Amino acid sequence: MIHDLYIFGSVTRGEVSPTSDIDVLVIPLGDEPSEYPNAWSIYSPAIIDSYFESGRLFAWHLHLEAKCVHSANPTPYLASLGAPAPYSSASKDIDELEGMLRDSLHEIQNQTTNVIYELGIAYTAIRDIAMAASWALLERPCFSRNAPFLLPMPCPISREAYRGAMLARHSSTRGSDHTIDVEFIAKELMAAPVLSWVRNIRSSI
């Protein structure tokens, strides 16, 4: 199998915690069929090229944080691309994430039977909104799970509730077994002015 192999995410940021996994990126460079673990992220060179050319936030994530652990060539594929184009779709991305957040809050308010799943969606939307805004509001893009607490405008939910929503995300996507105070997290999310926080972010970028 001819490929480049990278690690990225919390393990390269020094944010590893007991709930962290290891994010692995594979860029297949050969034509032969290959099999990789389902948990790995597999992107063709053409897809990676398109992300870098369009300045996708994920391209900047890889450019700034991915570490090559194996390359089929003297120069790893990501290094050969240089820096991505400037990230220019923050407003559009935040609009889409806000819609996802609104839908999740609506489901929680209506006492969905899938509350763990919806709490995880809310966490993902809040985290990714902060990451998208960090391009304009911080000195450099921030891909930390704690990005909402690093922006100039204070995050309206407590770190405890935020971490609980993160664990809900891990439970729904990885099957992790965590003790989660669902009622506490849902109540705080519904009471906090989260959507006003998003509006403040949008007006500041």
C-alpha angles and dihedrals in degrees: 000000000000111000148123116247125203139173121212141159128053094351092061093040093054091244098119113148134172089271096049125112127198114258110217125190123197123192107190110214101179135070097232118105113257139181126219133177112282092237093062122095110237119193127171119231089249092057093046090049091052092049092051093045093051095043096240114185089236089059089056090047090056094041093052102035114017115109119202113229096172133014132184090211137047089252114046114238096245092049090053091059097058120205120344121246113274115285105252106159100075094119093049092045092049091049091054093045091048089054089052090049093049091051091050094049089048091054092048091049089052091052098247117201087229096061094141090056093047093048088054091050091050090051092050093049094048092047094047094046088057092047091051092048093047090076090070102025104045135048091256136003112286121215097173119129084233093058094119089063094049098059122098092248112070117248107246097219127070122255088242093058091042092052090047090054089049090054088049088056091051091049094051097043104033102026090240117168110231134158103242127181094217096176093052094048094045093047093050093046092051093047098045120089091240096149091050087053089054091050090051090051092049092051091050100053 
